[in-house]
Amino acid sequence: MMQMDSLSDALARASMNRSRLVFLSELLADCNELECYKVLDMNRLLSERLINMPKHERARAITTEVGALINLIPESVVLITGLEILFDCSLAVDPIRLLATCAKNKTLMVLWPGFKTSSGLSYATPDHPEHRAYKASGLSDVVFLADNAHLY
């Protein structure tokens, strides 16, 4: 995982990676520079697709549904918000691996709903059933833009 200082640097670096993933600290969510990107609210759009699907079919359909939502946006860079739904244990999916797969043909900027630590990324507290921890060594294709970064 590489930490960058500016959005333009992060996007340029991501374009050279196998998976074009840029994670943004949620503290950057209100920055004006993000307004020019198409936003995909994963919580809202994915729940709309899954609500009428039987629970036992959701885990099988999640990869296809997420890919379809991302591909609905024609732009080459997509800003993804509302990632929390992907951590639902019943979906049995690794959110970062799923997004990395979807980021082969377009750059995904993802508002990370968890924490960045010196050792990697985490979501939820360790005692929470949806807790995930990712070591930095396993995130070599991920670019992270921290809250102290300059968006230009």
C-alpha positions in Angstrom: 0.0 0.0 0.0 1.4 3.3 -1.0 0.4 6.6 0.6 0.2 9.6 -1.7 0.1 13.3 -1.1 -2.3 14.4 -3.8 -5.2 13.1 -5.7 -3.6 13.6 -9.1 -0.5 11.7 -8.0 -2.7 8.9 -6.5 -4.7 8.6 -9.7 -1.5 8.6 -11.9 0.1 5.9 -9.7 -3.1 3.8 -9.7 -3.2 3.9 -13.5 0.1 2.0 -13.6 -1.1 -0.8 -11.2 -2.8 -4.1 -12.2 -5.8 -3.1 -10.0 -6.5 0.6 -10.2 -7.6 1.2 -6.7 -7.3 4.5 -4.7 -8.6 4.4 -1.2 -9.5 7.8 0.3 -9.8 8.6 4.0 -13.4 9.3 4.8 -12.3 12.7 6.1 -11.8 13.7 2.5 -15.4 13.0 1.6 -16.4 16.6 1.6 -13.6 17.9 -0.6 -14.7 20.0 -3.6 -12.2 18.2 -5.9 -14.2 15.0 -5.6 -17.4 16.7 -7.0 -16.3 16.2 -10.6 -16.4 12.4 -10.3 -19.4 10.2 -10.8 -20.5 8.7 -7.4 -21.6 5.2 -6.8 -23.3 4.8 -3.4 -22.8 1.1 -2.9 -25.0 0.8 0.2 -28.0 2.3 -1.6 -27.6 0.8 -5.1 -26.5 -2.7 -4.1 -29.2 -3.0 -1.4 -31.8 -2.0 -4.0 -30.6 -4.9 -6.2 -30.3 -7.5 -3.4 -33.5 -6.7 -1.5 -35.8 -8.8 -3.7 -33.3 -11.6 -4.0 -33.5 -14.6 -1.7 -30.9 -14.4 1.0 -29.3 -17.7 0.0 -28.6 -16.3 -3.5 -27.0 -13.0 -2.5 -23.5 -14.4 -1.8 -23.4 -16.0 -5.2 -24.6 -12.8 -7.0 -22.6 -10.2 -5.1 -19.6 -10.2 -7.5 -21.8 -9.9 -10.6 -24.0 -7.2 -9.1 -21.1 -5.0 -7.9 -19.4 -5.4 -11.3 -22.6 -4.4 -13.1 -23.1 -1.3 -10.9 -19.6 -0.1 -11.6 -19.9 -0.8 -15.3 -23.1 1.3 -15.5 -20.9 4.3 -15.1 -19.2 5.1 -18.4 -16.5 7.3 -17.0 -13.0 5.9 -16.5 -12.8 7.0 -12.8 -15.6 6.2 -10.3 -15.9 7.4 -6.8 -17.4 4.7 -4.6 -19.1 5.6 -1.3 -21.1 3.5 1.2 -18.8 0.5 1.2 -20.2 -0.9 4.5 -22.7 -3.3 2.8 -19.8 -5.3 1.4 -18.7 -6.1 4.9 -22.0 -7.9 5.7 -21.0 -11.4 6.8 -23.9 -13.0 5.0 -22.4 -11.9 1.6 -19.2 -13.9 2.3 -17.0 -11.5 0.2 -13.7 -9.9 0.7 -14.4 -6.3 -0.2 -10.9 -5.3 -1.2 -10.4 -8.3 -3.4 -13.8 -7.7 -5.0 -13.0 -4.1 -5.7 -9.5 -5.0 -7.0 -11.2 -7.4 -9.5 -13.6 -4.6 -10.6 -10.7 -2.1 -10.9 -9.0 -3.8 -13.9 -10.6 -1.6 -16.5 -11.5 1.5 -14.6 -10.0 3.4 -11.7 -12.0 3.1 -8.5 -11.6 5.8 -5.8 -13.1 4.3 -2.7 -14.0 6.2 0.5 -12.6 3.8 3.0 -15.0 3.5 6.0 -12.4 2.2 8.3 -9.0 3.1 9.6 -5.5 3.3 8.2 -2.9 2.1 10.6 0.9 1.8 10.2 0.4 -1.9 9.5 -2.5 -1.6 6.9 -6.2 -1.0 6.8 -8.9 -2.2 9.1 -12.7 -2.0 9.3 -14.7 -2.1 12.5 -13.4 -2.9 15.9 -11.8 -6.3 16.5 -14.8 -7.4 18.6 -17.3 -6.6 15.8 -18.5 -9.5 13.7 -17.7 -7.6 10.4 -14.2 -6.7 11.5 -11.5 -7.0 8.8 -7.8 -6.3 9.0 -5.6 -6.0 5.9 -1.8 -6.0 6.1 0.0 -3.4 4.1 2.1 -6.1 2.5 -1.1 -7.6 0.9 -2.2 -4.2 -0.5 0.7 -3.6 -2.9 -1.7 -2.4 -5.7 -3.7 -0.1 -3.4 -3.0 3.6 -3.3 -4.1 5.4 -0.1 -4.8 9.1 0.1 -4.7 10.2 3.7 -6.7 13.0 5.3 -3.7 15.3 5.4 -3.3 15.1 1.6 -3.8 17.9 -0.8 -6.5 17.3 -3.4 -5.2 18.9 -6.6 
